[in-house]
């Protein structure tokens, strides 16, 4: 998990920021990115891609990272921004915001499978959250930050189960969308196709029931 960092340290870079985002594939809510600069040579035991960790483990590592990191920056783009820019550009914007909010300017960026529109040397790493400690730390910060927002959103819209599925297109989420329609925090462009499919399925079931009742 430190191979990329060690190579950069050997080249003279000292403030390496890992960058990752969470919420790109959701139907609901903000996209959140984090940037994390860890001390040179620092090892976080048990760190990994946030998706592979339990919620309890993520919370423990979140507190540890926030305490031990040199600097942490968080960027958030809301639903209006996602609708205006598209999700890819919104994710990149959140990443840029996260870097800009670091208290210490990094001299190199390690980014999970993306490019950040900022004038700094950087490297995009496919599956970087499983290969780089810095990116994994950013993944955890972003994930926990967004998950906590999902708990708040769930209190506003308890019917949809946001605290459980975090805004992803689960069966329950899709069923609630069909039954109650979207909230102001649903991504309209994301759910348009899903809503059309759900309504078509519902109409098909209704037609079959009418035919069965007629027979």
C-alpha positions as CSV (number, residue, x, y, z in Angstrom):
1,X,0.0,0.0,0.0
2,X,3.0,2.3,0.1
3,X,4.8,1.4,-3.1
4,X,3.6,4.5,-5.0
5,X,4.4,6.8,-2.1
6,X,7.9,5.3,-1.6
7,X,8.7,5.8,-5.2
8,X,7.7,9.5,-5.0
9,X,9.5,10.0,-1.7
10,X,12.7,8.7,-3.4
11,X,12.1,11.4,-6.1
12,X,12.0,14.1,-3.5
13,X,8.3,14.7,-3.1
14,X,7.3,15.1,0.6
15,X,3.7,16.2,0.7
16,X,1.8,13.5,-1.3
17,X,-2.0,13.8,-1.3
18,X,-4.3,10.9,-1.9
19,X,-7.6,11.8,-3.6
20,X,-10.8,9.8,-3.9
21,X,-14.6,10.4,-4.2
22,X,-17.7,8.6,-3.1
23,X,-21.3,8.7,-4.4
24,X,-20.7,8.7,-8.1
25,X,-23.1,5.9,-8.9
26,X,-25.9,6.9,-6.5
27,X,-29.4,8.0,-7.4
28,X,-29.6,10.4,-4.5
29,X,-27.5,13.1,-2.8
30,X,-24.2,14.8,-3.0
31,X,-20.9,13.5,-4.4
32,X,-18.1,13.8,-1.8
33,X,-14.4,13.8,-2.3
34,X,-11.5,13.8,0.1
35,X,-7.8,14.7,-0.1
36,X,-5.4,13.3,2.6
37,X,-1.7,14.1,3.2
38,X,-0.1,11.6,5.6
39,X,3.3,12.0,7.2
40,X,6.3,10.5,5.3
41,X,6.8,6.8,6.2
42,X,3.6,6.7,8.3
43,X,1.8,3.4,8.3
44,X,-2.0,3.0,8.9
45,X,-2.6,-0.6,10.0
46,X,-5.6,-2.3,8.5
47,X,-6.3,0.3,5.9
48,X,-7.9,-0.7,2.6
49,X,-10.5,0.4,0.1
50,X,-13.4,1.8,2.1
51,X,-15.8,-0.5,0.4
52,X,-14.0,-3.6,1.7
53,X,-14.1,-2.4,5.3
54,X,-17.0,-2.7,7.8
55,X,-18.7,0.4,8.9
56,X,-17.2,0.1,12.4
57,X,-13.7,-0.3,11.0
58,X,-14.2,2.7,8.7
59,X,-15.3,4.9,11.7
60,X,-12.2,3.8,13.7
61,X,-9.9,4.6,10.8
62,X,-11.7,7.9,10.1
63,X,-10.9,9.1,13.6
64,X,-7.3,7.8,13.3
65,X,-6.7,9.5,9.9
66,X,-8.2,12.8,11.1
67,X,-5.9,12.7,14.1
68,X,-2.7,11.5,12.4
69,X,-2.9,13.1,8.9
70,X,-0.9,16.3,8.2
71,X,-3.9,17.7,6.4
72,X,-7.4,16.6,5.3
73,X,-9.6,18.4,2.7
74,X,-13.2,17.6,1.8
75,X,-15.1,18.7,-1.3
76,X,-18.8,18.4,-1.8
77,X,-20.9,19.0,-4.9
78,X,-24.7,18.8,-4.4
79,X,-27.5,17.5,-6.6
80,X,-27.9,20.9,-8.4
81,X,-24.2,20.8,-9.3
82,X,-24.4,17.2,-10.5
83,X,-27.4,18.1,-12.7
84,X,-25.6,21.1,-14.0
85,X,-22.2,19.6,-14.7
86,X,-22.9,15.8,-15.1
87,X,-21.6,13.4,-12.6
88,X,-18.1,13.0,-14.0
89,X,-17.4,16.7,-14.0
90,X,-19.1,17.1,-10.6
91,X,-16.8,14.3,-9.2
92,X,-13.8,16.1,-10.6
93,X,-14.9,19.4,-9.1
94,X,-15.4,17.8,-5.7
95,X,-11.8,16.4,-5.9
96,X,-10.5,19.8,-6.9
97,X,-12.3,21.4,-3.9
98,X,-10.8,18.8,-1.6
99,X,-7.3,19.6,-2.7
100,X,-7.9,23.3,-2.4
101,X,-9.1,22.9,1.2
102,X,-5.9,21.2,2.3
103,X,-4.1,23.4,4.9
104,X,-0.8,22.3,3.3
105,X,-0.3,22.6,-0.4
106,X,0.7,19.1,-1.7
107,X,3.6,18.7,-4.2
108,X,2.1,15.5,-5.8
109,X,-1.4,13.9,-6.1
110,X,-2.2,10.3,-6.2
111,X,-5.8,10.0,-7.6
112,X,-8.1,7.1,-7.8
113,X,-8.7,6.6,-11.6
114,X,-9.2,10.3,-12.3
115,X,-7.5,13.6,-13.1
116,X,-7.8,16.7,-11.0
117,X,-8.1,20.0,-12.8
118,X,-5.3,21.7,-10.8
119,X,-1.8,22.6,-11.7
120,X,0.0,20.0,-9.7
121,X,1.9,16.8,-10.8
122,X,-0.4,13.8,-10.4
123,X,-0.9,10.2,-11.2
124,X,-4.2,8.4,-11.8
125,X,-4.2,4.9,-10.4
126,X,-6.8,2.3,-11.4
127,X,-8.2,0.7,-8.2
128,X,-6.0,3.2,-6.4
129,X,-8.0,2.8,-3.1
130,X,-6.7,-0.8,-2.9
131,X,-3.1,0.0,-4.0
132,X,-2.2,3.3,-2.3
133,X,-2.4,4.1,1.4
134,X,-2.9,7.7,0.7
135,X,-5.9,7.1,-1.7
136,X,-7.3,4.5,0.7
137,X,-7.3,7.1,3.5
138,X,-9.1,9.6,1.3
139,X,-11.6,6.9,0.3
140,X,-12.4,6.3,4.0
141,X,-12.7,10.0,4.8
142,X,-15.0,10.5,1.8
143,X,-17.1,7.4,2.6
144,X,-17.7,8.2,6.2
145,X,-18.4,11.8,5.5
146,X,-21.1,10.9,2.9
147,X,-22.5,8.0,5.1
148,X,-23.1,10.5,7.9
149,X,-24.9,12.8,5.5
150,X,-27.0,9.8,4.4
151,X,-28.2,9.4,8.1
152,X,-29.2,13.1,8.1
153,X,-31.0,12.7,4.7
154,X,-32.8,9.7,6.0
155,X,-34.4,11.8,8.8
156,X,-35.7,14.1,6.1
157,X,-37.0,11.3,3.8
158,X,-37.4,8.2,6.0
159,X,-39.5,6.3,3.5
160,X,-36.7,5.7,1.1
161,X,-34.2,3.9,3.4
162,X,-31.3,6.2,2.5
163,X,-29.4,5.4,5.7
164,X,-29.3,1.8,4.7
165,X,-28.6,1.8,1.0
166,X,-26.8,5.2,0.9
167,X,-28.7,6.3,-2.2
168,X,-27.8,3.4,-4.5
169,X,-30.3,1.7,-6.7
170,X,-31.4,-1.1,-4.5
171,X,-34.7,-3.0,-5.0
172,X,-36.2,-1.2,-2.0
173,X,-35.0,2.2,-3.2
174,X,-36.5,1.6,-6.7
175,X,-39.8,0.4,-5.3
176,X,-40.1,3.5,-3.1
177,X,-39.3,5.7,-6.0
178,X,-42.1,4.2,-8.0
179,X,-44.5,4.4,-5.1
180,X,-43.7,7.9,-3.9
181,X,-41.8,9.6,-6.7
182,X,-38.4,11.4,-6.3
183,X,-37.4,13.9,-3.6
184,X,-35.6,17.1,-4.2
185,X,-32.4,15.3,-3.4
186,X,-32.8,12.6,-6.1
187,X,-30.7,13.0,-9.2
188,X,-33.3,13.6,-11.9
189,X,-31.1,12.6,-14.8
190,X,-30.0,9.4,-13.0
191,X,-33.5,8.2,-12.1
192,X,-35.3,9.2,-15.4
193,X,-34.5,5.9,-17.1
194,X,-35.1,3.8,-14.0
195,X,-38.5,5.5,-13.4
196,X,-39.5,4.8,-17.0
197,X,-38.5,1.1,-16.6
198,X,-40.3,0.8,-13.2
199,X,-43.4,2.4,-14.6
200,X,-43.4,0.1,-17.6
201,X,-43.0,-3.0,-15.3
202,X,-45.8,-1.7,-13.1
203,X,-48.1,-1.2,-16.1
204,X,-47.3,-4.7,-17.4
205,X,-48.2,-6.2,-14.1
206,X,-51.4,-4.2,-13.9
207,X,-52.4,-5.3,-17.5
208,X,-51.7,-8.9,-16.7
209,X,-53.9,-8.6,-13.5
210,X,-56.7,-7.0,-15.5
211,X,-56.5,-9.8,-18.1
212,X,-56.6,-12.4,-15.3
213,X,-59.6,-10.8,-13.7
214,X,-61.4,-10.7,-17.1
215,X,-60.8,-14.4,-17.7
